[in-house]
């Protein structure tokens, strides 16, 4: 019995004698740049937004202020102005992009320069807006969304806040973004169910359809694979989202042709 107690004591002493090791780790953060920018065929002020990545869910991205942002086309260059100051949002003068030109985005921050290059492709006209009665209701409707013949992004802005009995607030408005990528993606086929937007008769629907070249469509596809398509039956292996920006930056600089229309939701016959 005495020998057993002696062995136990030796084991306890051995287990408690742990040498503390201090690892010299390099914890410096890499100042990754996030770029969101698009110019279109509309003659308006376009914007490029610069931020830093967030490390927590629902965190507000830190704006990157004081950068030199330039958009180059073959014949000229335009320096964007940050507005408002400190926002990380850089605006062009009133301008419009055209098909057949290559556009280059240049961003200079201190000693670092980041670039992206792209072009614009045509967009096909919008088809007639399709909608049907919502399940179990004869007074409310839902949009029927279909793929287009080419890669595109369509924004739907729904507003029924001006209808009698409706609250004139954001609770009577909705926005839907629908991507048509013309590919067979397992993640998209088995993506989680999305909340359905239901709206009453008299709702005004504004649509804006954006063209996407192949590189832009590839960026959206990989972005959706890491966000909206995750959590489905067949999740893809996490990976890097594609980009047309040089090393040290993520996001995408796009040039798109845009068409739009407006429709008032009427009772179905």
N, C-alpha and C positions, 0 to 999 in steps of 0.2 A: 504493500500500500504506500509505504514511504517512497519507493522508487517511482511509482505512478505519479505521485504528487510532484516529485522532483522533475520528471519529464514535462509535466504540464506547465510548471513554472518556467522552464527553459523555453518552451514554445511561446508562452505569453510574452516573455522578455524579448525574444527574437522578433516577434511580430510587431512589437511596439517601437523597435529601433529602426525607424525609417529615415533615410537621409533626404533632406529637402533639396530638390534640384530646381534651380532657376534657369528657365529657358530664355535665351536672348532672341525674342521674336521681333520681326520687323512688322509693326502694325500701322505703318503709314498708309493712308487711304490714297488710292489712285483717283485723281480728279476727273472722272469720266464725265463727258459732256452729253447731254440729251438734247437732240434737235428735233423740233416739230415745225415744218415749213411747207407751204404750198403756194404756188402762184397759178392763176387760171387765165382763161381767155376773156374774163370780165375786166373792164377798165375800172379798177378800184385800187385802194391801198391793200396790199397783201402783207402778211406777217410771217415772221420767223421767230419762234419762241425757244429760248435757251434756258435750261435748268440743269440741276444736279440730280442724280438718282436718289430716291427715298429709300430708307432702310426699315421703315415701319409701315404697316398697313394704314391707309387713309392719311398718311402724313402729307403735308403740303410741300411740294418741291421747292428747293431753294433757287431763286432766279439767278442767272448769270448776267451781271450788269457790266457795262463798260467795254464790251467787245466791239471789234470792228467787223461789221457784216456787210458783204458786198455780193450782189448778183451780177454775173457777167453773161453777156450774150455776144455773138460774133462782132457786132458793130459798136457796142457800148458797154459801160458798166454803171451800176447804180449802187450808191452807198445808202444803207438803210439807217433810219434814225430810231433810237430807243425811245419809246413813248408808252406810258409815262416813265420818267426817269427812275431807274432802279427796279423796273418790272421784269427785265429780261425779255421783253417783247420788242421786236425791231420791225419797223414798218417801211414799206417802199413808198415812193411817190405813186400817184395814180398811173397805172400801167396795165398792159394786157399782154399775155403770152400768145405766141402764134405757133402753128405747126410748121415743122421743117427747121427749127433752130435748136441748138444745143445750149442749155442753160447750166451755168456753173455757180454753185454757192461757195463762197469763201468766208471763213470765220477765223479771225485772229484774236487770240486771248494771250496777252503777254508775249512769250516767245514761241507759243504753239499756234500752228495753223491747221485747220480742218477744212476739207473740201468735199463736195458732192457734185455729181454731174448727171443730168437726165434730159429727156426730151418729152414732148407732148404728142399724144395720139388722138385721133378723132373719137367722138362718142356718138352712138346711134340715138335717134329720137326716142323719147319716152313712149312706152305703150300706154294704152288706156288704163286708168286706175281701176284695179279690181278689188271689190270688197264684198263681204257676205254677212248674213246675220250671225251674231254671236250665239254660241250654244245656249239654248234655253231662253232666248229673248227675241222678241219681235221688234223691239224699239232700239236695240243697240247693235253695233256692227263691229267687224274686225277687218283688217287689211289682208288680202290674199297676195302674198309676195312670191315672185317667180324670178328665176335666173334669166339673165340677158344673154345675148349672143356673144358678148365679149366681156372680159374682166371689167368690172365697174363697181362703184360705190354709190348708193342712193340714200339720201337723207329724206326722211318724212317728218314734217313738222305738223302736228295736229293741234287744233285750237277750237274748243267749244265754250270758251269763257264768256263769250258775248251772247250766248243763248239765254232766253228767259228762264229764270230759276237757277242759273248756274252762277257759282261764285267767280267773280272776275279776278282769278288768281292763278298761280302756277299749277294748282291741283286740277285745273281743267285744261291743261296743256300736256302734250307728250312729244317725245322725239324718238324715232326709230332709225337705226342705221342698218342697212342691208347690203351685204357684200355678195357679189356674183363673181366667182373665181373660175368657173368652168373646169374644175378638176374633181377627181374622186378622192376625197380625204376621209379616212376612217374616223378621224377625230370629229369631223363635221357631221358625218352620218350618225354617230352615236353620242353627240354632244348633249349636255344636260338640257332639260326643258327650260325654255325662256318664258318669262311672264308675258301673257298676252295683253295687249292694249285694246280695251273696249271703249267705244265712243258713241255718242248719240247722233241722231239725224240732225243735219244742219252744221256738223263739224266742218271746218275748213282745213283741207290738207294741202300743204305746200310741199312740192317735191324738188329736189336738186340731185341730178345724176352726174357723177364725175367719171371721166375715163381714167383707165389705169394701164400703163405699159406693163410688160412682162415682169420687170424688176420690181415695180410697185406692187403688183399682185403677189409676187413671192414674199415681199416684206409683210403684207397683210396676212398671208397664209400662215407664216411662221409666228406672227404676233398672236393670231387667234388660237393657234395650237398651244401657246403658253398662257392664254387667258380664258376666253369665253368657251373654248372647246375642252378645257380641262375638267376633270370630274365626271366624264362620261364613261360608258361601258368599256371603251378601248382607248385609254389614255396613251398618248405618244410619249416617248422618252424625252424628258426635258432637254432643251438645247438652246443655242444662241439664236436670237431673232436676226434675220438678215437685214442688211442696211446698205445704202449706197454712199455712206460717209466714210472718210478715211479713218485710220486707226486712232483710237482714243475717243471716238464719238459714236453714239448709237442714235437710232431714230431713222427718219427718212425725210429727204427733200423731194417734193413731188411737183410736177407740172401737169395740170389736167384741163381738159375741155369740159365745160359745164353747160347743161341745159336744165330748164326748170319749167314748172307749171303749177297751177292751183286748181283745186276741185272742191266743190261743195257736196257733201254727202247727202244724197236724196234717197227717199224710200225705194226699195227694190220692187219691181213689178211682179 
